[in-house]
Structures are given as structure tokens and as C-alpha cells.
């Protein structure tokens, strides 16, 4: 069964793409905990990240670093938090959380219920792409 991420990767469901290569895609998170939250998703459907081969896992982290540094510039972050996931969607992925205000405490990063409109996500994706 295809995950929602695979459906977005295959353009069956819309998504705001920041980056794409033969191994992975980077998407803006439709339900972010913080503005600018993005996802690095392997094209291969694997439920548990540590079941990925070493080359793919290494590639995901390489892309995550590039996107985090670009997001740092766009969102003027203090730092970017990183979570390796695969719980809500059974498709391993890396979540990047640009943190801009640590004085208020770290954001609640593992759950969000507020949907962000596509125009805002596309604008954020364009700004990050420009910094890559």
C-alpha cells in the first residue's frame, strides 16, 4: 500500500517541493509545529529509517544539512531541530524544525494539528530553494 508521502512524490496529491533527486524529496510540512518545517523523505517506502541502506541514509542526512542551513538563512533561526521519524506516516523521514525563539522554550515538535495554506508553503519552499 502506498503511503501519503509516496502519493505526493508521485504527484497524485499536491505538495510543495523544495528539492528532489533520484533518492529523495524535500517537502514543506502541511501540518507544521513551527513555520518553515520541512520533511526529507526517501523515495523508497521504508517504515523504519534504520532499515534503509547506509548510502541512502547518509544521502538523506546530507540533504537535511543543506536544507537546514538554507532554512536558517530564510527564517533567521537560532538553530534547527532535527527528528528522524516514521510514526505518523509509516514512511521513514527526517523533520527539520527551524527554531527562532528559544527564550519561549522549544516548540512542541512531535505533534501539530494546524494546517497551513498552500500559498504560504509554496512561498517558504521558494525562499529555501533560493538559498540551496
C-alpha positions in Angstrom: 0.0 0.0 0.0 1.3 3.4 -1.0 1.9 6.0 1.8 0.7 9.6 1.6 4.3 10.5 1.0 4.6 8.2 -2.0 1.4 9.7 -3.4 2.9 13.2 -3.1 6.2 12.1 -4.6 4.3 10.5 -7.5 2.2 13.8 -7.9 -1.0 12.0 -7.1 -1.5 14.5 -4.2 -0.2 18.1 -4.3 2.8 19.1 -2.3 5.2 22.0 -2.1 8.6 20.6 -3.2 11.8 22.3 -2.1 14.2 19.7 -3.6 14.1 16.5 -5.5 16.7 14.0 -6.8 16.8 10.3 -7.6 16.9 9.2 -3.9 14.7 11.7 -2.0 12.4 14.7 -2.0 12.2 17.6 0.4 8.6 18.9 1.1 7.2 21.6 3.2 5.2 20.1 6.1 1.5 20.7 5.6 0.9 20.5 9.3 4.0 22.2 10.9 4.7 22.7 14.5 6.8 25.8 13.6 6.8 27.9 10.5 9.1 26.6 7.8 9.1 23.0 9.0 10.2 20.7 6.2 10.5 16.9 5.5 13.3 15.0 3.9 11.7 11.8 2.5 13.3 8.9 0.7 11.5 7.8 -2.4 11.9 4.2 -1.3 9.0 3.3 1.1 10.7 2.1 4.2 8.9 2.1 7.5 11.9 2.2 9.8 14.8 4.5 8.9 17.4 2.1 10.1 16.2 -0.4 7.5 17.5 1.9 4.8 20.8 1.1 3.3 23.8 3.1 4.5 24.2 5.1 1.3 20.5 6.2 1.3 20.5 7.1 5.0 23.8 9.1 4.5 22.3 10.9 1.5 19.2 11.9 3.5 21.4 13.4 6.2 23.5 15.3 3.6 20.4 16.8 2.1 19.0 17.6 5.5 22.1 19.6 6.4 21.8 21.6 3.2 18.1 22.3 3.7 18.7 23.2 7.4 21.4 25.7 6.5 19.2 27.2 3.8 16.2 27.4 6.3 18.5 29.0 8.9 19.0 31.9 6.4 15.4 32.2 5.4 13.9 32.0 8.9 16.8 33.6 10.8 16.9 30.7 13.2 18.8 30.2 16.4 19.2 26.6 15.3 17.3 23.9 13.5 16.0 20.9 15.5 16.0 17.5 13.7 13.9 14.4 14.2 14.2 11.1 12.4 10.6 9.8 12.2 8.2 7.3 10.7 5.4 7.1 13.2 2.5 9.3 12.0 3.2 8.1 8.4 4.8 4.7 8.1 7.4 6.0 5.8 10.8 7.0 7.3 11.6 10.7 7.0 13.6 13.5 8.6 11.8 16.5 10.0 13.5 19.9 10.2 12.2 22.4 12.7 13.6 26.0 12.3 13.7 27.4 15.8 13.6 31.2 16.0 12.7 31.9 19.6 14.4 29.7 22.2 13.5 32.1 25.0 9.9 30.9 24.8 11.1 27.3 25.2 11.5 24.7 22.5 8.5 24.2 20.3 6.2 21.2 20.7 7.7 19.4 17.8 6.2 16.0 17.6 2.5 16.9 17.0 0.7 19.5 15.1 -2.9 19.9 14.1 -3.0 23.2 12.3 -2.9 23.1 8.5 -1.0 25.8 6.6 -2.3 27.1 3.3 -0.6 26.1 0.1 0.4 29.6 -0.8 2.3 30.1 2.4 4.0 26.7 2.0 5.0 27.5 -1.6 6.4 30.9 -0.6 8.5 29.2 2.1 9.7 26.5 -0.4 10.7 29.1 -2.9 12.8 31.0 -0.3 14.6 27.9 0.9 15.2 26.8 -2.7 16.8 30.2 -3.4 19.3 29.5 -0.5 20.3 26.0 -1.7 
